[in-house]
């Protein structure tokens, strides 16, 4: 049974940073592509980044380019997303996901709020 549990969200001021973590069980992060998305106000789902392959190759979406960094820890079976230089437009629910055996699995998400 695949489970993804996100953590690390919270309230941060503009320009601040957060480190989000996705703890996976039932799936090995070193073998499967692991991604992060976010749900923005208005219920828009935006792709942020994914990590895949034995060399931990990464791909970033427009919302993450230049400010967010994705990393994978195979020993802990986690995938982390470092968020830097945050703006109020980054406010949303950040979700971890993966595909396995033809299915898509999502965590419950962690709330990130950027505000003064």
Buried (B, 14 or more C-beta within 10 A) or exposed (E): EBEBBBBBBEEBEEEBEBBBBBBBEEBEBBEBBBBBBBBBEEEEEBBBBBBBEEEBEBBBBEBBEEBBBBBBEEEEBBBBBBBEEBEEEBBBBBBBBBBBEEEEBBBEBBEBBBEE
